[in-house]
Each structure stands twice: as structure tokens, then as C-alpha cells.
Amino acid sequence: MIQHSPPTSAAPLTAAGLDALRAEAEQRLRSLAGERAVLRADQWRAIEALVAYRRRALVVQRTGWGKSAVYFVATALLRARGLGPTVIVSPLLALMRNQIAAAERAGIHAATINSTNLTEWQQLYRDVQSGSVDVLLVSPERLNNPDFRDQVLPALAASCGLLVVDEAHCISDWGHDFRPDYRRLRTLLPELPDATPVLATTATANERVSQDIADVLGLGQAGAEVLTLRGSLDRESLQLSVVNLPGAAERLAWLTDRLATLDGSGIIYTLTVAAAAELADHLREHGFAVAAYSGQTEAAERSAAEQDLLANRVKALVATSALGMGFDKPDLGFVVHFGAPNSPISYYQQIGRAGRGLECAQVVLLPGPEDRAIWDYFASVGFPAEAQVRATLAQLDSAVPLSTQALEARVELSRNRLETMLKVLDVDGAVRRVRGGWIATGEPWVYDAQRYARVTATRQAEQQAMLDYQATTRCRLRYLREQLDDPAAADCGRCDNCTGARPDASVDSAALSAARDRLSRPGVPVEARKLWPTGLVALGIERSGRIPTDRQPSPGRAVARLTDLGRGQQLRALLAEASSDGPLPDDAEPVVVEVLRSWPWERRPDAVLRVGSHRRPQLIADLAGRISRIGRIPDLGELIHERPSGRGRSNGAQRVAAVHQAYRMPPGLSVQLAGRTVLLVDDLIDTGWTMTELAWLLTEAGASAVLPFALAVAA
């Protein structure tokens, strides 16, 4: 049990007492930020509210303003007065690492509980109990871990001296980076003793989001108003510009040609993992020290990449939005976006990484025509429709928990969407996470369709605002600040629109040729599925565990990923839902031939077979026929698609169930298959389960191997 005296209301301070408290706060600040540091007016107002009056406060201030100084100075003051440790809810490991380092500089012992240090948790709990830890950082996900929530959190909430919610815009589903685990604060805050000070901080909250955060902060607080401190969001060092170029090759060439001219080191943001990898590869080929960084990068590699950027050992990290909140490098010289984020608010948050300790930092946006399609994809995986939510609730029992993995096999939702939905339902009281999984509470639950529709409309408005940012002739920074409801928004006098000094949009011919060569390189590998998804037996499919090697599809090939910068853009149009069926475009044939020619076959195919399709039968038949003629190998026709199995990335078990027994072989095919290596042709490979199911069918019928081939893979 964590033993600390609970906070009590502070006795009113005299003017002399407040002066003494401020002097002590200034001294603590200097130990954190240097001998010349002086508290800003609103920093002191926040510290005064937290320490002298034990209030709840929301601080909305620009990146680099010094929000962390508020809670570290307040922590030192509260600890000196005998209060328990500060608990900081922090969303990212990178942010936690920076916060721990900053706390240590101020003589504050900080520790973190997160998914990477499981073996240290029990000792950390003991350290908190003994009083040797001043600051405990926890991820929002930890708030709903059953053991932490039930065994640790109640005592910690009762005795903590200060609760800090960092990047608080994540609380609000109106915010650009909504994290459902933050909603657990809606149940935690009312459990705090009345005198527990609470601080929420963010750099990217407009008035709507700020009010939403303030409403949450006020929960459980008897009659006291939340103190909200909003400041100017000007960033005096940033020089913003937009360079509009006709295509991905031109953007890639422009960046390759200009990167060396950008001062210092920086971040190049992309919208997808594939684009980050491709762009990083190209820049490395041209002599730049860069590294790719995304949510799919191993944790150790991410940490090493951050350290390389901090130490200026790389020119840039080519990153997705996984590198965002909390990464602190005061001398970051530039931020370039290769593709536009889907809202001005998230764009402001990302460019805020640059120029914190510099007089000048370059911020360049290179928008692309594919941006909107990528925005639409991410928008399509929002909160599920009511029927899907009700179907999930119907699967849950009030006594016997179901794991997310087991539940996934029973509902038509991907793992990420399912987990996000369950977290929202948990906060709403309809389900509860317990040891072993999830249970239904039996509490009535209302699907707030109007709110979800308003959130969707807000997201669409933000997308349009991002397009308007690209086209505006007004001050760009003022435009962004107005999107964040900054009342002090004014022309910056530094951006391309204010100065009329626009970046040169010309593209070097050699760089353009190299970029086109990079983007036109066809061929991406398609890895075989090796394990059946869990839960198939419950769906009536007697398969589980490892797929036997002789029944798996062999490693396959596709022309491109739909998210690639080059061929992927062309194929996205060809394979769009609204596109009509027809033969393979003639200019695509040489690319297909090149992919097949460069394929490092273990066994060369000696027959072609196509996947039957209700959506694009002409395209697939023409593609398979051309391959047969050019390769001079027999065309065995098509596997008959008896019932539509749809497309989708719902989850593995549901996808296998959709394609299981949805195809059959035409009469006589099994005789032709005996001992043959079959090139199995389709238009698009999405999850890979169709090819896995069909490889099982064909090898069972006598094929020696199945080589998947498609025009594109989804990601």
C-alpha cells in the first residue's frame, strides 16, 4: 500500500507569504533552466494556483513555452511541503524520456511505468511508497490495466501531491490526437481528494477542445472553477512556406536537391510508413545520413534514432506522426512535410518541434495529390457504426471475460478499432476490463450518433482548412494560430506570403531523373502468412496454429504498394472502388513484365491461374492472359468465386471466414494442377488471407507450390 498523507487545502497565504513562495519558485526554476531563467507571468500564475491554492488548472501555451517547468517547479515546492509524489500521465515514451532527464536536472527523482520496463514495476511501486520517487510518469494505457487500476491507482490517487495530464488535447474526441485511454481520467478525477491540485497542459487546443478539457478537469470538484491560461501561439523563429509541385517525382527531386541547403538537422514528415521508408532509402542513396522512424520501428531503433538526431549525427529523421509530442531538440533547424497532415492543428503541433532555441528555422510543406486519399483512409477507421458496437456488446457476458483476441474472432472489426471502441465503452460504463479480458456491465448504453456525426463533420472541416492553408495568400502562421483560436493572432512577417520570398520551385533535371527512376522501380515482396488467426474453431473452421509449410503460399510479388510514392499512386486510381472494370492499361504491361523478370524464383511457375472476381473480372483475366502469353506458360483459367467475400481489413479470423469455401475449382483443374508450380494472379492483395486460403485449396488438390502475384498490395 502506498503510504502518504493525502493533500489538504492550503491555508491562505499573506502577500509576504506569496512573495516568499515566488522567490522559492524562481530558485527552483534556475536549478532547472539555468541561472538567468525567470518565471513568466502565466508560469507563476499556474504554480501559485497549484501550490498556494491547490486548484485545477489548464495551461494552453505554444511548444517551447515552458509548460514542463510549471509542473516540475510545482512538484519541488509541494514535495518540500510534505506532499506525495507527482503523477504525470504522459502519452509517449519519447516524451517520458525527455521529462525524466529534465526532472533529474532539477534534482527531482523521476521514474516511469510503461510497457518497456515490466520487470521494474514492483520495485518502482516500493520506491513510490517509500517516498524516494518524486515524479511517477504513467502512460494513459496503464490507467485501465486491471492490476494497476484496482491495486495501485486508488492508493496513488489518494496520496499523490499533484496530478499532471500532459498533452491534454488527447482527452477530447474533438482533439486532433484523441486517445481513448485518456478518457479514464473522467472516472479518476472524481476519486481524488478535494485538495489535490491538477494541471493539464497542451500546445494544440482550440476553444472547443479547451472547454472539453476544462469540463473533464472539473469532474469531482465541488464548485471551484478551473483556471485556464491561454497564451500567444506565435513562434518567432519559424519561417513557413508551401511549395506546390506537380507530382511525387518532382517533390522527391526538389527535396533531394534542397536538403543540403537547410541549416542543421531536422525532421521530414510523411503520411505513411511506406513513404517514410522509401524516402529515407532514396535520400541515403544520395549520400544523406537519414533514418526512417515510424510506429513500426522497433523501440530500441526509435530510441537510437532520436539520440542520433539530438546529437546531429543524422541530417534528418524521415518520420510518420509517431515522432511528435514530446520530442525536444531546441536546435532543430527545419521541418519538412512530404504530404500534408489532415488538419492545421496537427500541422501546427508537428512544426512546433523546430526552432525552439534558434533565431530561424525553416518549415516547408510539400503537399501531394494523394494526401486526400490517405486522409480518407484514416477517417474510415473511426468509431464503428452502431450495429457493429451492438454486435460486440452481444458477444460479451457479465461474468465470463473474453480476451480482445477471442472477441476479435467474433466481430467484424480490426484489432485496433476493436480495442479503441472497447476503451470508449469502458469509460461509458457499458463494459469493464478485468483480468482475462472484457465483460459486459449490463448498464444501458446509448450510441451518441449525433456527437459522432459532429466529430466527423469537424474532421472534414479540418481537412478543408488544411487545403485552404495551402492556397491562402494571407500570413500562414496567422492562419494556423486562428485555427487554434489564438486571440493574439497577427501577421508573422516571416512566411513566404508575408515576405513574398518564395522557395525556388525549380527542379534539377538530374535529380528529377533519379527520382523518377526510384519511383518507377516495380516490385514489392508479399510475405506468406505462417499462422492461422485465433478463434477460427469458434467460427466452425477447424484450423489453428502454424500453417504447414507445404500448404502455405510461397513468397509472392506485387507491382507496388498503394501507399508507395510512385507506382502506388497510379494503381490507386486503377483499383479505386469507383473505377470501372476493363483490360490492363497497355503502359502497365512492361512494368508487370519487369516485376516477373526480376523475381528471384526458387521455382519458376509453369502455369498461370487467376482468382475469380465479381468486381474486376476483365482486368484480372487480361492480366493473367498477358502473363501466360509473354511467359509462354499454360493459362489454367480461374478459380470460381461462388459467393462474394468482400474486401476489408476487419481482422484475420473474420477475413478467413469470409473467404473460406467461397471459391471452388472448375471441373478438371485438379488433373492439370498435379505437381505444378502455379502463379496465382489477382488485382489486389489486402490482408493476404485470400491467397492463404487458396494456396491451401490448390496444394490440397496437388499443386506443388503457389506463387501469389498482384498488381498491388494495400499497405
N, C-alpha and C positions, 0 to 999 in steps of 0.2 A: 504493500500500500504506500502511495506517495504521501509523505507527511510534510505539509507546510501549512502555516496558518492562512486561512482564507483572507482575501483582501477586505479591508474595511474602509468606509468612507473617510476621506482625509478631512482633518479639521481645517476650517477656513484659515488661510494664511493672511497675515498682515502685509502691507506694502513692503515693509522691510524683509519679511519672510520671502515674498516673491522675488525681490531683488537678490536675496542670497541664493534662492533656487536657480535663478537665471545665471548667476555667476558660476555656480557649480555646473550647470549645464554647458556653459561656454568652455569650462575647463575640460569636461568630458569630450566635447566636440574636438578640441585641439589635440587630444590624445588619439582621436580617430582620423582627423583630416589634416593635421599639421598646425604649427604654432600660429599661423596667420588666419586660421579659419574663424569665422564669426557667424553666429546663428542668423539666418534670415528671419524676417518678421513672422512669417507663417510657420516656420520651423519651431520657433519659440511658442507661438500660439498653440500648436499641436502638443508640444511637450508639456506646456502649462496645463492644458486640458486633461492630459493623461495622468500626470504625476500629482498636480496640486488638487485637481477636482475629480479624478477617476472617472472621466467622461468617455464617451464613444465618439470617435472622430473619423471622418473620411477626408483624405488628402488626395486631390487630383492635381498633379503637377507634372510638368514635362520630364522626360527622361534626362537624367543627369542633374536634376534639381537638388537632390539630397534627401530623398524620402527615407532611405535606409538609415541616415544619420538620426532622423527623428526617433525611430524605434530602438536604435542601439543606445542613444543617449538616455532615452526614457527608461530603457532596461537598467542601465547603470544606476540611475537615480532611484528607481524602485527597489532594486536589489540592496542598495545601500540603506534603504529604509525597512529592510527585513522581509520584503515580499518574495513570493515564489518566482520560479523561472518564467521567462517569456516564452510563449509558444507561438511559432510563426508557421502559418500554413502557406507553403510555397510550392508552385506548380511544376518546377523543372529542376532536374539535378544540376544543370549548369548554373542555375540561379542559386541553388543551395551552396554549391562550392564557393561561389563568389561571396555569398553572405557570411559563410563561416570564416573565410580569410579576412573579411572586413571586421568581423567581430573580434577576432584574435588581435588585430592591430589596436583595438580599443581596450584590450585587456579583459575581454569578455569571453568566457569559455562557451563555445557553441558546439552542438552535436546534432546529428541528423538521423532520422529513422526513415529509411526508404528501402526499395526492393533490392538494392545492391549490397546491403550490409546486414542481412538476416541474422548472421551468427553473432552480431554485436548487440542485438536488441535488448536482451536480458540485462547485460552489463550497463547499457545506457539507461534502462529503467532504474537500476540501482543507483547510478550516478545522479539521476534527477532526484531520486528520493533522498539521497544524502546531502543534496544541496551543492554538489560540485559542478553542476551544469547550470549556466546562466540562461542559455537560449537553446530551446529544442525546436528544430525545424522538422516538420512532418509534411508529407505530400497529402493533397486532398483525398487521394485514394485510400490513405491509411485511416481516414475518419470513419469509413464504413467497413473496415476489416473487422469481422465479428470479435476476434480476441481483443484487438486494440480498443474497439468501441465499447465492449462490455466490461473488460477487466482493467484497462488503463485509463481510458478517456474520462470516465466520471471523476476519478480522484484528481486527475491532471486538471480538468476544468475547474474543480472546486478550489484548487490551490495555486493556479498559475497567477503570476503577478500582472501579466499583460498578454492579451491575445492580439496577434497581428495577422491580418489577412492581406497577403501580398498579391499583386496583380488582381485586384478585386473585381475588375470587369468580368472575370471568369465566372463570378456568381450569377450574373444576369444572362438570361437567354436572349436578351436584346444585344448583349455584348458581342464583339467580333470573334472572341475566342472562348465561347461558352464551354464550361467543363461541368458536367452534371454532378461530379463528386463534391464540388463547392456548395451544392445545394444542401449538403449535410449540415452546413452552418445554420440553416433555418431551424434545425432541432437542437443544435449545440448551444446557440446563443441564449435561448431562454433558460438553459440549465446553469448558466454562470451566476455566481453570487452578484447581487446588485452592484457592488462597488468595484467589480472587475473592469478596468479600462480596456477598451477595444479600439484598435486602429486598423483601418482599411486604406490601402494605397493603390494607386494606379496612375498611369500616364495617358490612358486612352479610354476615357469615359465621357460621352456627351451627356447632356442634361437628362435624357431619358434613362440612360444606364446609371448615372449618378443617383437619381431618385430611387431606382430599383435597389441599388446597393444600400442606400440610406435606410430604406424600408426594412431590409433584412437586418441591418445593424441594430435597428431599434427594437427587434423582437426580444421580448422578455424584460425590457427596460421600462420601469414604471415612470412615465410622464416626462422623462428627460429627453430633450431634443438632441439629435445627432449633429455635432459640429461639422460642417462641410467647408473645406478650404480649397477653393479653386484658384489656380494661378494662370498666368500667361503661358501659352504653349509655344511661344516663339523659340526658335533655335537659331541663334545669331550666326552660327558658323556654317549652316547648311546652304549650299547653292544648288537649287533644284533645276532640272531640265528634263525635257522629253525629246527623244529622237525617234521620229517615225520613219520606218524603213519598210520596203515592200514585202519582204519575206524573211524566213528563218535564216537563209544563207547570208543575206545582207546583214542581218543583225549579228550573226556569228562572226562574219568578216570584220564588221565595224568594231566589235569588242576585242577581237584578236589584235587588230591594228592599233587600238587606243589604250589597251590595258597598261602598257608600259608607261604611258604618259600620265596616268593617275598617280598622285602622290601617295606614298606609304603603302600600307596593306589594307585590305577591305573585305567586303562580303559581296558576292554575286548571287542574288536570289533567283531561283527558278520555281515554277509552279508544280513540277512533278519530280519524282525520284529519278525517272529515266532521263529527263532533261538534265538534271544535275550531273549524272554520271557521264552522259555524252559530252556535255560542255566541258567538264573537267578533263576528260580524255583528250579532247581537241586542243585545249589550252596547254596541257602538258606536252603534247606532240610539237607544239610551237615554242617550247622552251620555258614555259611559265611554271613556277613552283606553286601548284594549287592542289587542293584536296576536295573530294566530294563529301558532303555531310547531309545526312537525312535521318529520318526516324528508323530506317532500316540499317543504318550503320551500327556496328557493334559498339557497346557502351565504351569499351576501352579505346576504340579507334576515335570515337567522338571526343573523348577527353583529350587524347593526344593531339587531335586536330585543333581543338580550342587552344591548347597550350602553344602549338606551333604558330597560330595566328597572334596570340598575345605576345609572343617573343619575336614576331616579324620574321619567322623562318619560312613563311609562305607569303606569296603575293596576295592570295585570296583564298577563302573557303567558298566553294560553289555549293550553295545550301538551299534546302527547302525551308519552309517556315519552322522546321524543328529547331533551327538556330534562331532564337528570337528573344523572348522575355528573359531578362537577367544577364545576358552576356555583356560583360562590362570591359571595354577596351577604350580608354579615354582618347587614345591617339589613332582610332580607326579613321583612315583617310578617305574612304569612299564606300558607297553602297550603290550597286547597280542591280536593277531588276530586269532579268531576261524573261519578260512576260509580266503582266500587271496583276497584282493581288485583286481580290474581288470586292474590296471596299477601301475608300480613302482612310478609314480609321485604322485598319490593319496595315495599310501602307505607311501611315504616319508612325505606327509603332515600330515597324521594321527599319525605317530610315533613321529612327531615333538612336540606333546603335552608333551612328557616325558622328565624329566631330565634337565629342563631349569636352575634350581638352585641347582642341585645336581652334585656330582662328578661321580656318577654311576647310570644308570637306565637301567633296563632290557627290551629288545624288542624281543618278541618271536612270530614267525609265525607258526601256526598250519594249514597247507593247507589241503583241503579235496577234494575228487574226485568229489563232487557235485559243486565245485566252477565254473567250466566252464559252466555248465548248467545255473547257476544263472547269470553269465556274459552274456550268450546268450539271456536270457530273457530281461535283461535291454537294451541290444543292439537292440532288436526287437522293442522297443518302441521309436526309434529315430525319426528324422524328417520324416514326411509321404512322400509317393510316390507322383509323380506329379499329378496323376489322382485324388487323394484324396484332394490335395490342390486346384486344379481347381474346383472340385465339391463344395468345401466350398466357393470359390470366387463366384461361380454361384448363390449361395443362398443369397448373400448379395446385398443390394440395396444401392444406393448412398445417399438416403435421409432418409429412414426409418430404424433406427437401429434395429439390432437383438441382444438380450442378448446371452451370451455364453450358457445359459441354453436352450434357444429356438433353437439356432443354433445346439446344440448338438443332438437334436432330428432329425435333417435333414441330418446329415453326419455320416459316419461310422468311428468315432474316439472317443476315450475316452476323458473325460473332461480334464485331464492333457495334453494329446497330442494336443488336440484342442487349449487349451489356449496357450501352448508353440508355436504352429505354428502361431497363430494369432499375438503374440507378435513379431515374426520374420517378418511376413508380414507387420506389422505396421511400424517397423523400415525401411523396404524396400520400404515403401510408397504405398503399394497396398491396405491396409485397414487402418482405423483410429478408435481408441477407443473414443467414445463420451458418453455423458450421455445416459443411456438406452441400451448401448451395442456397437456394431460394425457396421461400414458402409464401403462400398467399395469406393475407391477414383477414380476409373476409370483409374488410372495410369497403363501403361504397366508394366508387371512383368515377369521376366524370371526365370524359375526354373533352378538353377545352379547345374545340375546333376553331373557335373564333380567335383565341390567342395564337394558336399555331399558324393560322392564316395571316394574322397581323405580322408575326415574326417573318414568315415567308415573304410578305409584301415588303417588309423593311429590308430584307436581304436583296430583293430585286431592285429596290430603290438605291441601295448602296452600290450595286453593280453599275447602274446607270450613272451614279455620281462618279464612279471611277472612270467611266468613259468620258464624262464631261470634264473631268480633271485633265485628261489627255488633250482635249480640244480647246480648253479655255485659253483666252488671251489675257486673262487677269493674272494677278500675282498668284503663283502656285502655292506658296506656303500659306498665304492668307486663305486660299480656298480650303486647304486641309484644316486649318485652325477653325474656320467657320463650320466645317463638317463636325467638329468636336465641340461646337457651341462655345468657343473661346470668346468671351465678350471683349477682349482686348485685341482681337484680330486686326492686323493692319498690314499694308504692303511691306514686303521684306526689303525691297531694293536690291536683291541679290540674284533672284532667279532669272531664267532666260527671258521670261516675259517682262520683268521689271527693267532689265538692262538692255534688252534687245540683242544681247550677245549670245547667240545660239551655237551649240556644238556643231562642228562641221559634220554634215551627214554623208559626205562623200565616202566611197568605199574603194580601197585599193584593189586593183584587178587581180593581183596575185593572191591576196588574202581571200577575195571572193571565190576564186577558182578552187583554193584549198578548202574553203567552207563547203562549196557545192560538192566537192569530192567526198568530204566527210559525211555529208547528209545523204548522199546518194549511195553510200555503201549498203548494199542489201544484205539481209540475213541476220536473224537473231535465233539463238537456240531455244528449243522448247523442251524443258526437262520433264521426265516421266514422273507421274505420281507413284509413290512406292508404298503408301499405307492407305488402307481404306479408312474413311472417316468413322468416328464412333457413332453408335446409335442406329446402324443400319438394320440390326436384328429387330429392333422395335418397329421398324418400318416394313418388316416382312422380307427383308433381303438378307440371306444367310451368308454374309461376308463380314470379315473383321480382321484386324491385324495387318500383317505385311502381305502385300500382293506378291505372289510368286514371281521370280524374275522372268521365267519363260512365259508369263501371262501379261507382263507389263508391256506397254508400248516402248519402243526404243526411243532414245533421244531424237527429237524432231527439229524442224526448222520452220520459220515463218519469214516472210519478206521484211516485216518491220513490226514494231510495237505501235499501237495507235497513239501513244504518248510521245513517240520519238519526234525530234525536231524536223526531220526531213521527210522520208517516205511515209512516215506515220500520218503526216498532215494530208497527204494525197489520198491515202487509204481511208482516212476518217470520212472523207466526203463520199467515197465509193461505197462504203459499208454503213453509212448512216441509216437510221431507221426509216427515214422518209425517202431514201433513194430508191429508184425503180430497178428491177432486175434487168439483166441484159448480158451480152457477152463480155469477156475480159477486154478492157481497152487495149488496143494494139501496142501502145507505148509501154504497157506493163509487162508484155511478154519477155523482152530482153532482160528485165530485172528478175523475173521468175527463173529464167534460164541461168542467170549468173548465180543465184542462190543455190540452185541444184548443182551447178558445176563446182562451186566452192565447198560443197558439203563434204566433210571428211567421213565418207561412208565407212562403217565397219563391214556392212554387207550392202552391196548395191541393189536397189529394188529391181525385181524382174516382173512386176505387174503394177498397174495403177487401178485404184478403186476409189470411188468418191462417196462422200457422205450425202445421203438423201436430204433434201431441204424443201420445206414449204415456203421459205422466204426468198431464196435466191437459187432456184434450180438451174436457170440458164447460166449464171455466172460460174457456178461450181462445175457444171457439165463441160462448159467451154474450157475452163482452166484445166480440168483433168484430161480432156481430149487433146489439148495442145501439148501437154507434158507427154502423153502417150506417143503422139506423132514425132515430136522432136527427139525424145529419148528412145524411140523405136522399141517400146515395150508394150505388151498387151494391155488394153483397156478392158477391165472386167466389169464395167458398168457401175451400178450404185447399190449401196445398202438402202433398202426401202424404209422410209420414215413413216411408220404406221400411224402414229399419233403425235401431234405437236408436243414437244417437250420444252418449248420456250427457250429463252436465254435468261441469264441472270447470275448474279454473284451472291445469291442468298446465303447458302452455306453448303459445305461439302455433302452432308447426308441428304439434304433436300435435293441437291443437284443430281446426285447419283440416282435417287428415287425417280426423278423426272425423266432420266434417260434410260433407266433400267427397263429392258424389254420394249423400248419404244422403236427399236429398229429390228428388221429381220433380213435374212439373206434371200435373194431371189433363187428360184429353182436352179440347181446345177452349179451354184457358185462354190460349194464346198469341194467339189471334184477339182475345180480349177485352182483352189487355194493350196492344195496339198504340197507342203514343202516350200512354198514360195515366200519371198520377202516382198511385202506389199507396201507401196506408197499410198497412204490413206489421205485423201485430199478434201479439205473443207475451206470455207471462206474465212472464218474467224475462230480462233481458239480463245475462249474466255477463261473458265475455271480449269479446263483440262480434263474434266470428268467424262465428257462425251468420248474423247479419244481413248480414255482409260477403259470405259465400258465396251467400246467397240473393239479394242485390242483383245479384251477378254473373249468376246464373241468370236473373233476371227482366229485367234490361236486355238480356241477350243475346237474350231472347225478344221484345223490342220495347217494354218499358215505358220511358217517358221518364225517370222518376225513382222512387226507392223511399225512403219516409219511415218509418224504424223507430219503433214505439211499443210500450211495455210497461208493465205495472203497476209494475215495479221494476227497478233496476239493482243489481248485487251490492255495489258499493262506489263 
